[in-house]
Amino acid sequence: MNAKVVRVGEAARQPAMRGIDLVADLVAGTMGPAGRAVLVGRNHAPPLLLRNGYAIARNLELGSRDEQAGVLLMRDLAWRTSDAVGDGTSTAILAARAFVRAGRLAALSGIAPSELQAAIDAHSTAVLEALEAASCPAPEAAVLERVATQALGGDAALGALLAEAHLQAGSDGMVVIEEGRSAEDTLRFDAGLHFDQGWISPHLVDDARTRTIEIENPLILVHAGPITALQPVVRVLEMIAESGRGLVIIADSVAEDALTTLIANKRGAGLKVAAIKAPGAGAWRCSTLEDIAIATGAALIAEELGHSLAGLRPQFMGGAARVIVRRHDSTIIGGKGDPAAVATRTMEIRDAITREKHLSFDREQLRKRLARLQAGIATLGIGGRTPTHLQLRLEQARNASATLAAALSGGLVPGGSAALVHAERRAAAALPEGLLGSLLGRMFAAAAAAPLREVVRNAGADADLALGRIAADPGTTFDVRSRAIVPVDTIMDPAPVAVAAFRGAVSTASRLLGVAASLHEAGHASDRTTALD
């Protein structure tokens, strides 16, 4: 067994605190519209410019294991916050650091840890209730655009596009942020069933300039597994061509011999045809094919379901008003599936999203499926002058998109970072009397003020003066652009983000205050890392 380094009491918390300080010091400079990025060097790859708390914590590795424990605490906090609401990770890290610093005296005060923890939990609930009570409903278009611009650090043009994307997609829709194909930002909305797979063969393309296939009122064949040959259905293909309708085939893959048959029917019989690779992977591919079949009224052709191409009949195929197939994506518009069946399927997916509380990837896949069936997908292509600039803008756009999604689902709190300060002040009346109440008041006041303090500092203003004025007047906040105290409704933040960030910060910090001892493997304890000034 490896030898252990044992530390007791405050000595057990100090090394972890150095790791927490380093993460928080790195994150502090990124806060607010005037915040700056953290440059992360990488071996054999361009450097990264990061402004997201979780991304920064994820890229920080220290040589000292006991100090790295503090980094891992902040990384876990940031991950849980990001997983819950997609943003607020920097706020959570700064609030947690401030809470721990202010709570050192409480840990040494002689108050029983169980009593202290119970009091922290109770007052945390009071602060969060005060925060939620100040929230207002989901914003209108103009307010949403302002929130997006604020989240992007002042990029009004991209903020307008991002707000438009969320409004077009709707509450059940999907906003996809991806690298653009030019230096300019672009927005595309696909109102029909849309997925990220395009044509299998360029020989079936109709428009050589746009490299697209567009078919009106086609029959749609949905096939699970690869299609190796189409000889059994050549007569069906000829009948479709004679009727003047087109055919869209969606399958795992289409073998060369089968493609040759399609190309021959296109050129010889005039068949309007498209072959599309089925979207998704693994179990998600089968679920997505079932969604497409239901949306278009098709029967899923699969050997395990008792259907095969040899027994293909026209009634097994679905339909749509129009299908557009591009190189990398496809859209089915006006699917002719039974509305009742589609409604039942969407209800099943909603229930699955509600049940899936722990796997963010699964929730994301379910949301995409719901968006395909119920609403649509807005795709925002982000441009950039250089690869590094592009990566920074992508990160900012994804964080801002998460902010808008939270605002639309849970409303807004006025004041931005000042909302925490005002909520803490309103909840102060719920503090217990005596030493315990005094200690709790210090901890919660420090944690609530920490994010706003860094926002003001990054703007070059006096943080102590600004915080004093804001704390004295619940109708005020700080505006970075004017560097002035302004009415609280000038700046709005998503309520779910503020709530999740503060709840997670208090939970993580209180756990650290309850640490009585630490164990670490020998050989790394002498390493030291100094926090930034």
C-alpha positions in Angstrom: 0.0 0.0 0.0 1.3 3.5 -0.9 2.2 5.8 2.0 -0.3 8.6 2.7 0.1 12.2 3.7 -2.4 13.0 6.5 -3.5 16.5 7.3 -6.0 17.5 10.0 -8.2 20.6 10.5 -7.4 23.8 8.7 -4.2 22.2 7.3 -6.5 19.7 5.4 -8.4 22.6 3.8 -5.6 24.9 2.9 -4.1 22.9 -0.1 -7.5 22.4 -1.6 -8.2 26.1 -1.1 -5.1 27.0 -3.1 -6.5 25.0 -6.0 -9.9 26.7 -5.6 -8.2 30.1 -5.5 -6.3 29.4 -8.7 -9.4 28.4 -10.6 -11.4 31.3 -9.3 -8.6 33.8 -10.1 -8.5 32.5 -13.7 -12.2 32.8 -14.0 -12.5 36.2 -12.3 -10.9 38.0 -15.3 -13.5 36.6 -17.7 -16.6 37.9 -15.9 -19.0 40.4 -17.5 -19.0 42.1 -20.9 -15.6 43.7 -20.1 -14.1 40.3 -19.2 -11.2 38.9 -21.1 -10.3 35.4 -22.2 -7.9 32.8 -20.7 -5.3 31.6 -23.2 -4.8 27.8 -22.9 -1.7 26.4 -24.7 -1.9 22.9 -26.2 0.7 20.5 -27.6 0.5 20.0 -31.3 -2.7 22.2 -31.6 -3.5 25.9 -31.8 -4.1 27.5 -28.4 -7.6 28.0 -27.0 -9.2 31.3 -25.9 -11.7 30.4 -23.1 -14.2 32.5 -21.2 -16.3 29.6 -19.8 -15.7 28.6 -16.2 -16.2 24.9 -16.8 -13.9 24.9 -19.9 -11.2 26.7 -17.9 -11.4 24.3 -14.9 -11.4 21.3 -17.3 -8.1 22.5 -18.8 -6.3 23.1 -15.4 -4.1 20.3 -14.1 -1.8 20.9 -11.2 1.2 18.8 -10.1 0.1 18.7 -6.5 -2.6 16.2 -5.9 -4.0 17.9 -2.7 -4.2 21.2 -4.6 -5.7 19.5 -7.6 -8.5 18.3 -5.2 -9.6 21.9 -5.0 -9.6 22.2 -8.8 -11.6 19.0 -9.1 -14.2 20.4 -6.6 -14.6 23.5 -8.8 -14.7 21.4 -12.0 -17.4 19.2 -10.6 -19.4 22.2 -9.5 -19.0 23.8 -12.9 -20.0 20.6 -14.7 -23.1 20.2 -12.6 -24.1 23.8 -13.2 -23.5 23.5 -17.0 -25.3 20.2 -17.1 -28.4 21.7 -15.4 -28.7 25.0 -17.2 -25.9 25.3 -19.7 -24.4 28.4 -18.3 -23.5 30.2 -15.0 -20.3 28.2 -14.3 -18.1 31.2 -13.6 -20.7 32.6 -11.2 -20.8 29.3 -9.4 -17.0 29.1 -9.0 -16.6 32.7 -7.7 -19.6 32.4 -5.3 -18.2 29.1 -3.9 -14.7 30.5 -3.4 -16.1 33.5 -1.5 -18.4 31.3 0.6 -15.5 29.1 1.7 -13.2 32.1 2.5 -15.9 33.8 4.6 -16.8 30.4 6.2 -13.4 29.7 7.7 -14.3 31.5 10.9 -17.5 29.4 11.1 -15.5 26.2 10.8 -13.3 27.3 13.8 -16.2 28.8 15.9 -17.0 25.6 17.8 -20.5 25.3 16.2 -21.3 21.7 15.6 -20.8 20.8 11.9 -24.3 19.3 11.7 -25.9 22.5 13.1 -23.9 24.7 10.8 -24.8 22.6 7.8 -28.5 22.6 8.7 -28.4 26.4 9.1 -26.6 26.8 5.7 -29.2 24.7 4.0 -32.1 26.6 5.5 -30.8 30.0 4.7 -29.8 28.9 1.2 -33.4 28.0 0.6 -34.5 31.5 1.9 -32.1 33.3 -0.5 -33.1 31.2 -3.5 -36.8 31.8 -2.8 -36.1 35.5 -2.7 -34.3 35.2 -6.0 -37.1 33.3 -7.6 -39.7 35.7 -6.3 -38.1 38.5 -8.1 -38.2 36.7 -11.5 -40.4 37.7 -14.4 -41.9 35.6 -17.2 -40.1 34.7 -20.4 -39.1 37.8 -22.4 -40.5 39.3 -25.6 -38.3 39.5 -28.7 -36.7 42.9 -27.9 -35.7 41.8 -24.4 -34.5 38.4 -25.6 -32.2 40.2 -28.1 -30.8 42.4 -25.4 -30.2 39.4 -23.1 -28.4 37.6 -26.0 -26.2 40.7 -26.8 -25.3 41.0 -23.1 -24.4 37.3 -22.9 -22.2 37.7 -26.0 -20.2 40.6 -24.5 -21.9 43.3 -26.7 -22.0 41.6 -30.1 -25.4 43.1 -31.2 -25.5 41.6 -34.7 -24.9 38.0 -33.4 -27.2 38.7 -30.5 -30.0 39.5 -32.9 -29.4 36.4 -35.0 -29.3 34.2 -31.8 -32.6 35.7 -30.5 -34.2 35.2 -33.9 -33.0 31.5 -33.9 -34.6 30.8 -30.5 -37.9 32.5 -31.4 -38.2 30.7 -34.7 -37.4 27.3 -33.2 -39.9 27.8 -30.4 -40.1 26.1 -27.0 -39.8 22.6 -28.5 -37.4 23.5 -31.2 -33.7 23.1 -31.4 -31.0 25.7 -31.9 -27.7 24.2 -33.3 -24.5 26.3 -33.1 -21.9 25.2 -35.5 -18.9 26.4 -37.5 -20.0 28.5 -40.4 -18.7 28.0 -43.9 -17.7 31.6 -44.3 -16.5 34.5 -42.3 -20.0 35.8 -41.8 -22.6 34.5 -39.4 -25.6 32.8 -41.0 -29.0 31.5 -39.8 -31.1 28.8 -41.4 -34.4 27.5 -40.1 -35.8 24.2 -41.2 -39.5 24.0 -40.3 -39.9 20.4 -41.3 -38.3 17.2 -40.0 -34.6 17.9 -40.3 -31.6 15.7 -39.8 -27.8 15.8 -40.3 -27.4 13.3 -43.1 -27.4 14.1 -46.8 -27.4 12.3 -50.1 -25.4 9.1 -50.4 -24.4 9.5 -54.1 -23.7 12.7 -56.1 -24.9 10.9 -59.2 -28.5 11.4 -58.0 -28.1 15.2 -57.6 -30.5 17.3 -59.7 -29.0 20.7 -59.4 -25.2 20.6 -60.0 -24.8 24.2 -58.8 -26.4 23.8 -55.4 -25.7 20.1 -55.2 -29.2 19.4 -53.9 -32.0 17.0 -54.7 -35.6 18.4 -54.3 -38.6 16.2 -54.8 -42.2 17.2 -54.6 -44.8 14.8 -53.2 -42.5 11.8 -53.0 -43.0 8.3 -51.7 -40.7 7.6 -48.7 -39.1 4.3 -48.0 -37.7 3.9 -44.5 -35.4 0.9 -44.1 -33.5 -0.3 -41.0 -30.2 -1.8 -41.9 -28.2 -1.7 -45.2 -29.8 -2.1 -48.6 -27.6 -4.5 -50.6 -29.7 -4.9 -53.7 -32.9 -3.5 -55.3 -33.6 -6.2 -57.9 -36.7 -7.5 -56.0 -38.4 -4.1 -56.3 -37.3 -3.0 -59.8 -41.0 -3.3 -61.0 -42.1 -1.1 -58.0 -39.5 1.5 -59.0 -40.8 1.5 -62.6 -44.3 1.9 -61.4 -43.3 4.9 -59.3 -41.6 6.5 -62.3 -44.6 5.9 -64.5 -46.9 7.6 -61.9 -44.7 10.7 -62.0 -43.9 10.6 -58.3 -40.5 10.5 -56.8 -38.9 8.2 -54.3 -36.8 9.0 -51.2 -34.9 6.1 -49.6 -33.6 6.4 -46.0 -31.4 3.5 -44.9 -28.3 2.7 -43.0 -26.4 2.4 -46.2 -27.1 1.6 -49.9 -24.6 -0.8 -51.6 -23.0 0.0 -54.9 -25.2 -2.5 -56.8 -28.4 -0.9 -55.4 -27.1 2.6 -56.2 -26.5 1.4 -59.8 -30.1 0.3 -60.0 -31.3 3.7 -58.8 -29.1 5.6 -61.2 -30.2 3.4 -64.1 -33.9 4.1 -63.2 -33.2 7.8 -62.9 -31.6 8.0 -66.3 -33.6 5.4 -68.1 -37.1 5.6 -66.6 -37.0 9.2 -65.4 -37.3 8.2 -61.7 -36.9 11.2 -59.4 -35.0 9.6 -56.5 -32.9 10.4 -53.5 -31.0 8.0 -51.2 -30.2 9.3 -47.7 -28.1 7.7 -45.0 -30.1 7.2 -41.8 -29.3 9.7 -39.1 -28.0 8.8 -35.7 -25.9 5.9 -34.4 -26.5 2.7 -32.5 -29.9 2.5 -30.7 -30.5 6.2 -31.5 -30.6 5.3 -35.2 -33.4 2.9 -34.8 -35.4 5.3 -32.7 -34.9 8.1 -35.2 -36.0 5.9 -38.1 -39.1 5.0 -36.2 -39.7 8.8 -35.7 -39.3 9.4 -39.4 -41.6 6.5 -40.3 -44.3 7.9 -38.0 -44.0 11.5 -39.2 -44.3 10.4 -42.9 -46.8 7.6 -42.4 -44.4 4.9 -43.6 -44.0 1.3 -42.2 -40.4 0.7 -41.0 -38.9 -2.0 -43.2 -36.9 -4.3 -41.0 -36.4 -8.0 -41.0 -37.0 -8.3 -37.3 -40.4 -6.6 -37.8 -41.4 -9.1 -40.5 -41.0 -6.7 -43.4 -38.5 -7.0 -46.3 -37.9 -5.4 -49.6 -39.1 -8.5 -51.4 -42.6 -7.9 -50.1 -42.6 -4.1 -50.6 -45.9 -2.6 -51.4 -46.8 1.1 -52.1 -48.8 1.2 -48.9 -45.7 0.5 -46.9 -44.2 3.8 -48.0 -44.8 7.2 -46.5 -45.2 10.6 -48.1 -44.4 14.3 -47.7 -45.2 17.5 -49.5 -41.5 18.0 -50.3 -38.1 16.6 -49.5 -34.9 18.6 -49.8 -31.6 16.7 -49.7 -28.3 18.5 -49.5 -24.8 17.1 -49.2 -24.7 17.1 -45.4 -28.4 17.4 -44.3 -31.9 16.6 -45.3 -35.4 18.2 -44.6 -38.8 16.5 -44.9 -41.5 19.1 -45.2 -45.2 18.3 -44.7 -44.9 14.7 -43.6 -48.1 12.8 -44.2 -48.1 10.7 -41.0 -51.2 10.4 -38.9 -51.4 13.5 -36.6 -52.6 11.3 -33.7 -49.7 9.0 -34.0 -47.3 11.9 -34.2 -48.8 13.4 -31.1 -48.5 10.1 -29.2 -44.9 9.8 -30.2 -44.0 13.4 -29.1 -45.7 12.7 -25.7 -43.5 9.5 -25.3 -40.4 11.6 -26.0 -41.4 14.3 -23.6 -41.9 11.7 -20.9 -38.5 10.2 -21.7 -36.8 13.7 -21.4 -38.5 14.1 -17.9 -37.3 10.7 -16.8 -33.7 11.2 -18.1 -32.2 13.3 -15.2 -28.6 12.2 -15.2 -27.3 11.7 -18.8 -27.0 15.0 -20.6 -26.1 13.3 -23.9 -29.3 11.2 -23.8 -31.4 14.3 -23.0 -29.8 16.2 -25.9 -30.6 13.3 -28.3 -34.2 13.2 -27.1 -34.6 16.9 -27.5 -33.4 16.7 -31.0 -35.9 14.0 -31.7 -38.7 16.1 -30.2 -37.6 19.1 -32.2 -37.7 17.1 -35.5 -41.3 15.9 -34.8 -42.8 18.9 -33.1 -41.2 22.1 -34.2 -38.0 22.7 -36.2 -34.3 23.3 -36.0 -32.6 26.7 -36.3 -28.9 26.3 -37.4 -26.6 29.2 -36.6 -23.4 29.1 -38.5 -20.6 31.1 -36.7 -18.0 32.9 -38.7 -14.5 33.9 -37.6 -11.4 35.6 -39.0 -9.0 32.9 -37.7 -9.4 29.4 -36.2 -8.7 30.8 -32.7 -11.2 33.7 -33.2 -13.7 31.2 -34.5 -13.4 28.9 -31.5 -13.8 31.8 -29.1 -17.0 33.0 -30.9 -18.3 29.5 -31.0 -17.9 29.1 -27.2 -19.5 32.5 -26.6 -22.5 31.7 -28.9 -23.1 28.3 -27.3 -23.0 29.8 -23.8 -25.4 32.6 -24.9 -27.7 30.1 -26.6 -27.9 28.2 -23.3 -28.7 31.5 -21.5 -31.6 32.2 -23.9 -32.9 28.7 -23.6 -33.0 29.1 -19.8 -34.6 32.5 -20.1 -37.4 31.1 -22.3 -38.0 28.2 -20.0 -37.7 29.9 -16.6 -37.9 33.6 -17.0 -35.5 36.4 -16.0 -34.3 38.1 -12.9 -33.6 41.8 -13.0 -30.2 43.2 -12.2 -27.9 40.6 -13.7 -25.3 39.7 -11.2 -26.8 42.2 -8.7 -29.9 40.0 -8.5 -27.9 37.7 -6.0 -27.0 40.7 -3.9 -30.6 41.9 -3.7 -31.9 38.4 -3.0 -29.4 37.9 -0.1 -30.4 41.3 1.4 -34.1 40.4 1.2 -33.4 37.1 2.9 -31.4 38.5 5.7 -34.5 38.8 7.9 -34.6 35.0 8.0 -31.1 34.7 9.6 -31.0 33.1 13.1 -30.0 35.3 16.0 -26.6 35.3 17.7 -23.2 34.1 16.5 -24.6 31.6 14.0 -26.7 34.2 12.3 -23.8 36.6 12.1 -21.5 34.0 10.6 -24.1 32.9 8.1 -24.8 36.5 7.1 -21.1 37.0 6.3 -20.8 33.9 4.2 -23.9 34.5 2.1 -23.2 38.2 1.6 -19.7 37.4 0.4 -20.9 34.7 -2.0 -23.7 36.8 -3.4 -21.4 39.8 -4.0 -18.5 37.9 -5.5 -19.7 37.6 -9.2 -20.8 41.3 -9.3 -17.5 42.4 -7.7 -15.5 40.9 -10.6 -17.9 42.3 -13.2 -17.3 45.8 -11.8 -13.5 45.3 -11.5 -13.2 44.1 -15.0 -14.9 47.3 -16.2 -12.3 49.3 -14.4 -14.7 50.7 -11.7 -14.4 50.8 -7.9 -16.0 47.5 -6.8 -16.5 48.4 -3.1 -18.1 51.7 -4.0 -20.5 50.2 -6.6 -21.4 47.3 -4.3 -22.1 49.6 -1.4 -24.5 51.8 -3.5 -26.2 48.7 -5.0 -26.7 47.0 -1.7 -28.3 50.2 -0.3 -30.8 50.5 -3.1 -32.6 47.4 -4.2 -33.7 49.1 -7.4 -30.2 49.4 -8.9 -27.5 47.5 -10.7 -24.2 48.2 -12.5 -24.0 48.7 -16.2 -20.6 47.9 -17.7 -20.9 50.0 -20.8 -21.8 53.2 -19.0 -19.8 52.2 -15.9 -22.6 53.6 -13.9 -25.3 52.6 -11.4 -28.6 52.1 -13.4 -32.2 50.9 -12.7 -32.3 47.2 -12.0 -34.5 46.3 -15.0 -31.8 47.6 -17.4 -30.0 44.3 -17.2 -31.6 40.8 -17.1 -30.3 37.4 -16.4 -32.0 34.0 -16.8 -33.6 33.0 -13.4 -32.7 29.2 -13.8 -29.0 30.0 -14.3 -28.8 32.3 -11.3 -30.6 29.8 -9.1 -28.6 26.7 -10.3 -25.2 28.6 -9.9 -25.9 29.8 -6.4 -27.4 26.6 -5.2 -24.5 24.6 -6.5 -21.9 27.1 -5.1 -23.3 26.9 -1.5 -23.7 23.1 -1.6 -20.1 22.6 -2.8 -18.6 25.2 -0.4 -20.4 23.9 2.7 -19.1 20.4 1.9 -15.5 21.7 2.0 -16.1 23.6 5.3 -17.1 20.2 6.8 -13.7 18.6 5.9 -11.9 17.5 9.1 -8.9 15.7 7.6 -7.4 14.8 4.2 -5.4 11.8 2.9 -3.2 12.0 -0.2 -0.5 9.7 -1.6 3.0 10.7 -0.6 5.3 12.1 -3.3 3.1 14.9 -4.5 2.4 16.9 -1.3 5.4 19.1 -1.6 4.4 20.5 -4.9 3.0 24.0 -4.7 1.1 26.3 -7.0 0.7 30.0 -6.3 -2.6 31.7 -7.0 -2.7 34.7 -9.2 -2.5 38.1 -7.7 
